[in-house]
Amino acid sequence: MTVPGAAATDAFGRRFRYLRLSVTEVCNFRCTYCLPNGFQKAGSMDFLSMDEIGRLVSAFSGLGIGKVRLTGGEPTVRKDIGGLIARVAAQSGIDKVALTTNGWNLSRHIDNWVASGLTHLNVSVDALERETFRKITGHDRLEDVLAGLERAQTLPLKAVKINAVLLRDALDTDFSAWTEFVRYRPIAIRFIELMRTGDNRAFFEDQHVSGQILGRWLEDRGWTPRPRGRDDGPAIEYCHPGHAGRIGVIAPYAPGFCYGCNRLRVTARGQLRLCLFGQGGRDLRDLLASDEQRSALQQRVADALAFKPASHALHAADPGDILNLAQTGG
């Protein structure tokens, strides 16, 4: 049994420094790979409150978590997202406060979010061509998203990154448009290999492209992988001397993908997910009612980590009980 306050580790010796915290299941986009029919309300919308999130992050910081990413759904549909950023940033031991957003109102609010304590930003941009972007997301908002992205690059953020799901429909012949995009922009683009979920089997079989294809394409053109930081996500990022930015790939089907897992996930309803593609989780919400429950909360997390699996089972076409990525923030 792990003593509360000690580092968060599992039975395989993996050390966890990074928390992905979903703050809502709601999303206002209709991305083909996630919510093609849009968000469908099911049950109560009773997501974690600001006070509950503050207590949760405080407890995790005491377990060695130094980086917190706010996700969704689309986290910025919450009207109090600026306050949530400030509450997380105010916690002792948290030195990286990240946000993943579809960018729908980025240009209007990014200045305030940075002033509230945001240090890292990821923006989902699944295509650089307007009509392709509309077909994937259900919204003709590419210009607005890119305008917000450009504004973000002028602010004192430690990192600005683009996420793009690797889809057959989004590719023309190669990745040249993306490498040209980062020629003079000091930004990282990470392609995320499409993952099988409970409700996307036909789409997955039609649209899946192996991340290895991108890796080989980059290496053939002089791009080289860079070392990962201790609290970085699972992306392998490539650099090129002729480009200011980087191109990365997140390939969950690659051998050994889970060996360096360093992240934990909590859903918008307060459930600890030990694996994105696992079964069930551990409820934490009953221990978020008061500050006096902090040690008990830490103990529950530490006890749960003993049951974290070595790997997901995607190779066996088993996505666990996850129906779509909006459930847990991906």
Residue, then its C-alpha position, 0 to 999 in steps of 0.5 A: m500500500t502506498v502512503p498518501g503524499a508519496a509519488a503516484t506509481d503503479a505495480f510496473g514502476r511507472r511514475f505518474r506526473y500528469l493528470r488529464l482532467s475532463v471538466t465536461e462531456v459536452c462538445n459543440f462540434r460534430c467530429t466524424y471520429c468522435l460525435p458525428n451526431g453531436f452531443q446527446k444529453a444522457g442523464s444529469m449534467d452534474f459535472l465536477s464543481m470548481d471547489e471539487i476540482g480544486r480539492l481534486v487537483s490539490a490531492f493529486s499534486g500531493l502525489g507528485i502530479g505537476k501537470v494538469r490538462l483540462t479537457g472535455g468534451e469541449p472544456t471551453v463550453r463551461k462559462d467558468i473555464g477561466g476560473l477553473i484555470a485559475r483554481v488549478a494554477a493556484q495549487s501548490g506544486i502545479d507548474k503546468v496548466a494545459l488546455t485542449t480545445n477545438g478553438w471555437n472561441l479561442s481568439r475571444h478568450i485566449d488572453n484571459w485564459v493566459a492571464s488566469g494561469l494557462t501555460h500550455l495550449n493544444v488546439s484541435v485542427d484536423a485539416l488545413e483545407r476549409e472544406t475538409f475541416r467542415k466535413i470532419t468537424g461539422h462547422d465552417r470555423l477553420e479561419d476562426v480557429l487559425a486566427g485564435l491559434e495565431r493570437a495564442q502564439t503572440l502570448p507568453l505560453k510555454a507551448v502551443k500545439i495542434n492536434a490532428v486525428l490521422l484520417r484517410d479522408a483528411l489526407d491528399t497525397d502526403f503531409s507536405a501542407w502540414t510541414e509547410f505550415v510549421r516551416y516558420r511557425p514554432i509550433a508542434i503538430r501531433f497526429i493522433e492515430l485513429m483509435r477504435t471505440g465502442d461505437n466507431r467500428a465501421f468508421f475505424e475500419d474505413q478511416h484508420v491510417s497507421g502512425q508508422i506511415l507518417g513516421r516513415w514519411l518524415e524520416d525519409r525527408g530528413w526529420t529526426p525524433r527528439p527526446r521526450g520530457r519526463d511529463d510529456g505525453p506519448a507523442i514521438e515528435y520529429c524535428h527538421p533543421g529547415h523548420a521552426g516547428r515540429i511534427g509528432v505522431i501518437a501511435p497507440y497501436a505501436p509496440g510498447f506504446c504503454y510502457g512509458c505511460n505517465r498520465l492519469r485521467v479523471t472524468a467530468r463526474g469524478q471517476l478515476r480512469l486507470c486506462l483510457f481503454g479500460q473497464g470501469g474506474r474508481d469513483l472519487r467524488d464522495l471524497l471531494a466534499s471537504d478539504e479534510q478528505r484529502s488524505a483519504l482521497q490520496q489513499r484511494v488513488a494510490d490503492a487504485l494504481a495497484f490495479k492499473p493494467a500494463s497495457h490497453a487491449l486495442h490490438a485485440a479490438d477491445p476498446g474497453d467500455i469507452l463509447n467515444l472519446a468525449q466521455t473522458g477527454g481522450 
